[in-house]
Amino acid sequence: MYRFLLTPRWLGGTAVGLVAIAVCLWLGSWQLGRFEARASTHHEATRTAAAPGQAAPLDTVLTKAQPQVGTDTVGRPVTATGSYDQAHQLLVPDRAVGGKVGYYVLTPLRTADGRAVTVVRGWAPGAPDSARAPAAPTGQVSVTGRLQAPENTGSNGAVAGGLPAGQLGTISPAALVNVLPYATYDGWVAADSVPDGLTAVPTVQPQGGDGLSLRAFQNLGYTLEWFVFAAFVVFMWFRLVRREAEAEQDRALGLA
C-alpha cells in the first residue's frame, strides 16, 4: 500500500520536507540561543548592579562606540569632573523615594569636552520649591554617583509642557535638549554625596528593568514558532501519506 513512497515524486517531496524540518529546527535553536544569551546578559547585569565595583570616569563608560546607557551599565559607579551650571538647575517633580513623593534636584555638570553630565544631586519631599533647593557649589568639582538610564517620555505622569519654568518632567536627552543650550551625556547620575536637606537617590531601574527585555521574549516566541512550523511539516507529511494510501486502496478496490 505504501509503495508509492518509493516513487520519485514522493522521494523528492519527502526530501524537501526533511530539509524544511531541519531548517525550522535550526532556526528555532538559534532563536533559543539568542534568548539564553540575553537572559545571561541580564542576570550578569543584575549581579553587577547589586555589587558595583570601583567608580570609573564617565567618559570611559559612555564612549563614542557605546554612547548609551544599557542594562550592563545601569547602577555602575562613575565619576565626572567639571563645573555646575547653576543657571540651569531644574526640579523634577513626582519622584518617590522611600514611599514618599517629592522631587529631584538636577544640576547639569559642564565637563571639559563641552558636554554636560545630568547630575541629580538629591531628593526632597513635598512639592517642588526652588527656594528650598540647595544651590550647587561653584568652581571645579568632582562628582561620584551611580549611572542611571534615561526615563521614558511621560514617566510618572509628568508632562513637560504643563510644568512651570525651572521644572522638568522627564530626565532624558530628548527633554533636556529643549531647556539646555548644550549637549548632554546619555542617562543621568545619582550623586552619592548630597547636600544637607536632600536624600541620595537610589538606583532607578528602567521600566521593565527588573525582568528580561521585550526583545528577549520575542526571541523565545520565535523559537516556539519555528518548532511549531517543524511540527506542522511533519503533520502535513503524514496527512498526505494517509490520503495517498487511501486513494491507492480505493483504486485497488476499483472505487476510484
C-alpha positions as CSV (number, residue, x, y, z in Angstrom):
1,M,0.0,0.0,0.0
2,Y,2.9,2.4,0.7
3,R,5.0,1.5,-2.3
4,F,4.2,5.0,-3.7
5,L,6.6,6.4,-1.1
6,L,9.4,5.0,-3.3
7,T,8.3,6.9,-6.4
8,P,10.4,9.9,-7.5
9,R,7.6,12.3,-6.7
10,W,7.3,11.1,-3.1
11,L,11.1,10.7,-2.6
12,G,11.6,14.3,-3.7
13,G,8.7,15.6,-1.6
14,T,10.0,13.7,1.5
15,A,13.5,15.2,1.0
16,V,12.1,18.7,0.7
17,G,10.1,18.1,3.9
18,L,13.2,16.8,5.8
19,V,15.1,19.9,4.7
20,A,12.3,22.2,5.8
21,I,12.2,20.4,9.2
22,A,15.9,20.7,9.6
23,V,15.9,24.4,8.8
24,C,13.0,25.1,11.2
25,L,14.7,23.2,14.0
26,W,18.0,25.1,13.3
27,L,16.3,28.5,13.3
28,G,14.4,27.6,16.5
29,S,17.6,26.5,18.2
30,W,19.3,29.7,17.0
31,Q,16.5,31.9,18.5
32,L,16.6,29.9,21.7
33,G,20.3,30.5,21.9
34,R,19.6,34.3,21.4
35,F,17.1,34.2,24.3
36,E,19.6,32.4,26.6
37,A,22.3,34.9,25.7
38,R,20.1,37.8,26.5
39,A,19.0,36.1,29.8
40,S,22.6,35.5,30.7
41,T,23.4,39.2,30.0
42,H,20.5,40.3,32.1
43,H,21.5,38.2,35.0
44,E,25.1,39.3,34.8
45,A,24.0,43.0,34.7
46,T,21.8,42.4,37.7
47,R,24.7,40.9,39.6
48,T,27.0,43.8,38.6
49,A,24.4,46.4,39.7
50,A,23.9,44.6,43.0
51,A,27.7,44.5,43.7
52,P,29.2,47.6,42.0
53,G,32.9,47.9,41.7
54,Q,35.2,50.9,41.7
55,A,33.9,54.1,40.2
56,A,35.2,54.7,36.6
57,P,35.3,58.0,34.7
58,L,32.1,58.6,32.9
59,D,33.7,59.2,29.5
60,T,35.3,55.7,29.7
61,V,31.9,54.1,30.4
62,L,29.9,56.1,27.8
63,T,32.1,56.2,24.8
64,K,31.7,57.0,21.1
65,A,31.4,53.3,20.4
66,Q,28.8,52.8,23.2
67,P,27.3,56.2,24.0
68,Q,24.0,55.0,25.5
69,V,23.3,53.6,29.0
70,G,22.4,49.9,28.8
71,T,21.4,47.2,31.2
72,D,25.1,46.4,31.8
73,T,25.9,50.0,32.9
74,V,22.8,50.9,34.9
75,G,23.8,51.4,38.5
76,R,27.5,51.4,37.7
77,P,29.6,53.8,39.9
78,V,31.1,56.7,37.8
79,T,32.9,59.9,38.3
80,A,32.8,63.2,36.5
81,T,34.7,66.4,36.8
82,G,33.5,69.8,35.8
83,S,31.6,72.9,37.0
84,Y,27.9,73.1,37.8
85,D,25.7,75.2,35.7
86,Q,23.7,76.9,38.4
87,A,21.7,79.0,36.0
88,H,20.0,75.8,34.6
89,Q,19.3,73.9,37.8
90,L,16.0,72.1,37.4
91,L,13.5,70.4,39.7
92,V,11.9,67.1,38.7
93,P,8.5,66.6,40.4
94,D,6.6,63.5,41.3
95,R,9.5,61.2,42.2
96,A,9.1,58.8,45.0
97,V,11.9,57.7,47.4
98,G,11.2,55.5,50.5
99,G,7.5,55.5,49.8
100,K,7.2,59.3,49.9
101,V,6.6,61.6,46.9
102,G,8.9,64.6,46.3
103,Y,11.2,66.0,43.7
104,Y,14.7,65.6,42.4
105,V,17.2,68.5,42.3
106,L,19.0,68.3,39.0
107,T,22.0,70.4,38.1
108,P,24.0,70.0,34.8
109,L,27.7,69.5,35.3
110,R,29.7,71.0,32.4
111,T,32.7,69.0,31.5
112,A,35.9,69.8,29.6
113,D,34.6,68.2,26.4
114,G,31.7,70.7,26.2
115,R,29.0,68.2,27.1
116,A,27.2,68.1,30.4
117,V,26.5,65.3,32.9
118,T,23.0,65.4,34.2
119,V,23.5,65.1,37.9
120,V,20.7,64.5,40.3
121,R,22.1,66.0,43.5
122,G,19.4,64.5,45.7
123,W,15.7,64.2,46.5
124,A,13.5,66.3,48.8
125,P,9.9,65.6,50.0
126,G,6.9,67.6,49.1
127,A,6.1,69.9,46.2
128,P,9.0,71.4,44.2
129,D,10.3,74.5,45.8
130,S,13.3,76.3,44.2
131,A,13.8,78.4,47.3
132,R,14.4,75.2,49.3
133,A,16.7,73.6,46.7
134,P,20.3,73.9,47.8
135,A,22.5,75.8,45.4
136,A,25.2,73.9,43.6
137,P,28.8,74.5,44.6
138,T,30.9,76.8,42.4
139,G,34.2,76.1,40.7
140,Q,35.7,72.8,39.6
141,V,34.2,69.8,41.4
142,S,34.3,66.0,41.1
143,V,31.1,64.1,41.4
144,T,30.8,60.4,42.2
145,G,27.5,58.6,41.7
146,R,25.6,55.8,40.0
147,L,24.7,55.9,36.3
148,Q,21.0,55.7,35.6
149,A,19.1,55.1,32.3
150,P,17.1,57.9,30.7
151,E,13.5,58.0,31.8
152,N,10.7,57.2,29.3
153,T,8.9,60.2,27.9
154,G,5.9,61.0,30.2
155,S,7.1,58.8,33.1
156,N,5.3,59.2,36.4
157,G,2.6,61.1,34.6
158,A,4.6,64.3,34.3
159,V,4.0,66.3,31.2
160,A,6.9,68.6,30.4
161,G,4.7,71.1,28.6
162,G,2.4,71.6,31.6
163,L,5.2,72.3,34.2
164,P,6.3,75.7,35.4
165,A,9.6,77.1,34.3
166,G,12.5,75.5,36.1
167,Q,10.9,72.1,36.3
168,L,11.4,69.1,34.1
169,G,9.0,66.2,33.6
170,T,11.4,63.6,32.2
171,I,15.1,63.1,32.7
172,S,16.2,62.3,29.1
173,P,18.3,63.9,26.4
174,A,15.1,64.4,24.4
175,A,13.7,66.6,27.2
176,L,16.9,68.3,28.1
177,V,17.6,69.4,24.6
178,N,14.7,71.8,25.0
179,V,16.0,73.5,28.1
180,L,19.8,73.3,27.8
181,P,21.9,75.2,25.3
182,Y,24.5,72.3,25.1
183,A,24.6,68.6,24.6
184,T,24.4,66.1,27.5
185,Y,25.6,62.6,28.1
186,D,23.0,59.8,27.8
187,G,21.2,59.0,31.1
188,W,21.9,60.7,34.4
189,V,24.0,60.3,37.5
190,A,22.6,60.0,41.0
191,A,25.1,61.6,43.3
192,D,26.3,59.6,46.3
193,S,27.2,62.7,48.4
194,V,24.2,65.1,48.7
195,P,23.9,68.5,50.4
196,D,22.1,69.0,53.7
197,G,18.3,68.7,53.3
198,L,18.4,66.3,50.4
199,T,18.4,62.5,50.3
200,A,20.5,60.4,48.0
201,V,18.5,58.9,45.2
202,P,18.7,55.0,45.0
203,T,19.5,53.3,41.7
204,V,16.4,53.5,39.5
205,Q,15.9,50.5,37.2
206,P,14.4,51.4,33.8
207,Q,10.9,50.3,33.1
208,G,11.0,46.6,32.5
209,G,14.5,46.6,34.1
210,D,13.5,44.1,36.8
211,G,13.0,41.5,34.2
212,L,14.1,40.5,30.7
213,S,13.7,42.9,27.8
214,L,10.8,42.5,25.3
215,R,13.3,41.6,22.6
216,A,14.4,38.6,24.7
217,F,10.8,37.3,24.9
218,Q,10.4,37.9,21.2
219,N,13.3,35.5,20.7
220,L,11.5,33.0,22.8
221,G,8.3,33.5,20.8
222,Y,10.2,33.0,17.5
223,T,11.7,29.8,19.0
224,L,8.2,28.4,19.6
225,E,7.1,29.5,16.1
226,W,9.9,27.7,14.3
227,F,9.3,24.5,16.3
228,V,5.6,24.7,15.5
229,F,6.5,25.1,11.8
230,A,8.6,21.9,12.0
231,A,5.8,20.0,13.7
232,F,3.4,21.3,11.0
233,V,5.6,19.9,8.3
234,V,5.6,16.5,10.0
235,F,1.8,16.7,10.4
236,M,1.2,17.6,6.8
237,W,3.5,14.8,5.5
238,F,1.7,12.1,7.5
239,R,-1.7,13.6,6.4
240,L,-0.7,13.5,2.7
241,V,0.7,10.0,3.1
242,R,-2.6,8.8,4.6
243,R,-4.6,10.4,1.9
244,E,-2.4,8.9,-0.8
245,A,-2.7,5.5,0.9
246,E,-6.5,5.7,1.0
247,A,-6.5,6.7,-2.7
248,E,-4.3,3.7,-3.5
249,Q,-6.7,1.4,-1.6
250,D,-9.7,2.9,-3.4
251,R,-8.0,2.3,-6.8
252,A,-7.2,-1.3,-5.8
253,L,-10.8,-1.9,-5.0
254,G,-12.0,-0.3,-8.2
255,L,-13.6,2.6,-6.3
256,A,-11.6,5.3,-8.0
